[in-house]
């Protein structure tokens, strides 16, 4: 066997191996292309199937909404939505669909947001008509509107949740069950149950005087209804004070400050205001503080100390 023959044999084997390798590569590429086409076709088919299912689900939801429309964000959540945003709910009292913002993530979701403030972009120093109708943008800062709040809370029993967050990111919340807003004829009066949460101390300011801009020498009707501006000097109103103190045990705190900046305070437990039929009688318990206020105390059976002031009176309605 000569060298030329061996050389030719080796060359033929090399070429055969190269051909086999190229054939294998072409086969692998064809299989890869075929697999890619099958995968792409399968994904397209799956996408079409998902889109069709989505359409069917939307039709089903639309049908359910027409037959049993969502009345609030709890219903929105029951229809399968879980992303917070603007949705439509049907209000029986208003007999129409309205757009509301639903928080479907906080505290298990289902919250209808009626106020959102975050950056001061919307002026909340508004008149009665604005708060009645609502203002702002549901995707930013807004007030939903007292008419809608009354319509919503007239449908079912609701819970009020207030979320607070400062500029450092620290957050607090307050929860009140049995939340309701009455109609305009009843001045959109708010009612709610006992507090729970992390927001801390709760207070209602009944009277605020600072610069003498409001005349407090008023008649019975004025003190009954309230007067002044809640952002300035005011008296909340005896009817409201009776309503507030009738809901739970309240504490009265009186803060005093002179023009030199010196301040004093007085605290009375078990503060309550009776109804007009009882002349808005004020009652309260033991004093604490540094205002050095002297009161006449009466002792009742069981040793409980309670101070009671006789009925409320004004310039036009004196006690008999």
N, C-alpha and C positions, 0 to 999 in steps of 0.2 A: 504494500500500500504506500503510494508515494505521497509526498507532502502536499501536492496540488489537490489530490483527492480529499485528503483530510481537511484541507482549508475550505474546499467547496462544501463539504459535509457540515462543517461548523457554521459556515455562512448561511446554509439552508436552514439549519436549526434556529439560528438567530432570527432569520426572517420569519420562520414559522412562529416562533415565540412572540415576535413583535406583532404579527398579524393576529394571533390569538389574544394578546393583550389589548389591542385596539378593538377587536370584536367584543371582548368582555366589557370594555369601557363604553362602547356604543350601546350594548345591551343594558348596562346599568343606567346610562343616561335615559334610554327609552323607558325603562321601568320607573325611574324617578319622575320623568315627565308625565307618565301615565298615572302614577300615584298622586302627583300634584294636581293633575286635572280631576281625578276622582275626589280628592280632598276639597278642591275649590267648588266642584259641582255639589258635593255633599253640604258644604258650608252655605252655598247659595240656596240650596233646597231648605236647609234648616232655617236660614234667615227668612225665606218666604213663608215657611210654616209659622215661625214666631210672629211675623208681621200679621199673618192671617189670624192667629190666635189673639193677638193684641186688638185687632179690629173687632173680632167676635166679643172679646172682653169689654171693649168700649161700648159696643152695641148693647151688651147685656147690662152694663152699668147705666147707660142712658135709659134703657127700659126700666130698670129698677128705680132710677131717679124719678122717672115720670110716674111710676106706680106708687113709689114710697120715697119721695125726695128727701135728701139729707137736711135735717133741721139745724145741725150744728157740726162742729169739727169732730165730735165723737162719731157721728154717722159717717163723716168723710173717711175717718180712719177705718170704720167697719167695712167700707167699700174697697178696702185694700190699699189705700194711699198711705205712704209713710214718709213723704218728703214735705217739710214745712214750706208753705207758700200760700198764694191767693187761690181760693176756691169759691164756688157758688153754693149757697145754702138757701133753702126755702123757708120763709117765715110765715107761719099760718096766719098770724095777726095782720101782717102787712100784705099777705096774699101775693107774694112775688119772690123771685130769686134775687138775692143780693150777694155781692162779693165781700168776702171777709178774709182775714189772714189767719191761717191755722198753724199753730205750733204742734207738730206731730212727733216731736222728739223729746221735749222736756218732760220729766216726771211721767213717763209712759204715754205722753202725747194726748191728743184730743182737746187741746186748749184753743179757744177762740180768743184772739188777741184784740182788745178794744182800745188799748193805748200803747204806743211805743215811742219812747224818747231816747235819743242816744247822742246827738251832736248839736242840738240847739238850732237846727236848720229850719224848724217850723215854730212860729210864734203861737204859744198856748195861752197868751193873755187875750182871750176872746170874749165875745158877748154871748148872751143866752141863745140867740138864733144859731150861732156857729156850733155851740156845743150840742144843741138840739139836732142839727142836721149832720154834724160830723165835718171833719176837715183833715187836710194832709194827704199823704200818699201811702197806700197800704204796703208798699215795698220800702218805705222809709219811716219818717215820723208821722204819726196820725192820732186822731181821736175818732173812733168809729161813729159816734153819734148817740145821743140819749134816746131818741125814738127807736133806733135799732136795738139798743141795749134793753129797753123795756120789752120790745117784741121778742127778743131772744130769751130773756129770763122769765117771760110769761109762759114759755112752752114746757119747761121741765125744772127740776131742782138742780141748781148749779153751785159750783164751788169757785170762789175768787182766789186767784193766786197772783201775788205781786212779787216780781223778781227785780232786785236792785243790784247794781254793780258800779263800783267807783272806777276812777281812771287808773288805779293800780291793779285792777282785775279782781279785787276782793268782791265776793257776791254774798247776798243774803236773800231770804225769801220769807213771805208771810202767806198763810193760807187761812181762808175764812169759808166755812160751809154755809149753805142756805143763802147764797147771794142772790139778790133780786133788786131791780130798779123799777119803781112805779111809773105811772104815766105822767104826762105833763100837767094834767089837771091836779095831780098830787105832788107837783114840783119835782118830779123825777127822784123821789125820795129813795134812798139806798138803805137796804137792810141786809144783815149778814149775821152769822153765828160766831162761836168762840174762835179765838185766834190760836194758831199753832205755827211753828216755823223757827227761823233763826234771825229774823229781822230785829228782834229785841223789843224795846219799850214802844208802846202804842199810845198816842194821845189825841184828843180832840180839843182844839182851842175854842172856848166858849166866848171869851171876850179879849179884845186886844186894843189897848190904848197907848199911844206913844207921843203924839204931838198936838192933840186937841183939835184935829181937823174935822172930827165928827162930833156932833152934839149928842151926848148921852142923856140929856134931860128930856126924856121921851114919855109917850103915853103907853097905856097897857097894850094896845094893838101892835105898836112898834116892837115892844119887847117880846110879845108873843110870836110875831112873825120873824123877827130879826131885822137888822139894818146895818148899813155900812158896806164896806168892800173887803172881802176876805184877803185881799193882798195889802190892805192898809188897816185902818181902825174899824172895828165892827163889834156887833153883838150877834151871836149865832142864832138865837131865837129860843124861847122857852119851850115851844112845841118840840123842837128838835132835841133840846136838852132832855126833855122827858122821854122822848123816843130812844135816845142813846142810852141813858142811864137805866132804862127799863130792860135792856137786853142782857146785862151782866153786871157784876159788882165793879164799880168804878172808884177811882181815887181822884180827889180834887187837889190840884197843885196851883198855888198862887205865887207868881213871880213878880217881884217889885224891883224897880231900879230908879234912882234919882238922877238928876241932871249932871251930877258929878261922877256917875258911873257906879256908885255903891249899890249893891243888890242884896235882896233878902228873899226868902221863900217860906211858904207854909204848905204843909201837906196834911190832908184829912182823908182818912179811910172811909169806905162805905158811903160814898157821895151819891145822892139820888135827888131827882127833881120830880115831884108828883105832877099829875095832870091839871089842866085848867080848872076842872070841877073842884079840885082841892087847892085852888089858888097857887098852883105851882110851888107847893111847900118844899123847901130845901131841907134835907137831912144829911148828916155826916157823922163820922166817928171821931176817934182820938186824933189830936193834933201832934205834928212833929215839924221841925224846921228851925229857922233862926229869925223869923219875922217878929217874934215876941207878940203874937196875936193872942189876946185874951178872949175866951168864950165862956158862956155859962153852960155848965154840964149838968145833965140829969142822969141819975142812976136808975137803971131798970132792973127788974127781977133777974136773978142769975148773976148779978154783978157786972153785966156788960155796960160799958160807958158809951153814951150816945148823946150828941148835941143836936138839938132840933130847932131850926129857925121857923118862926111862924110864916104864914103865907106871903107870897111875893106881892109887892105893891109898887105903884108908880104915881106920878104927879096927879093923874086924873082918876086914880082908883086906890083909895086908901083902905086900910083894914078897918073893919067895923069893931 
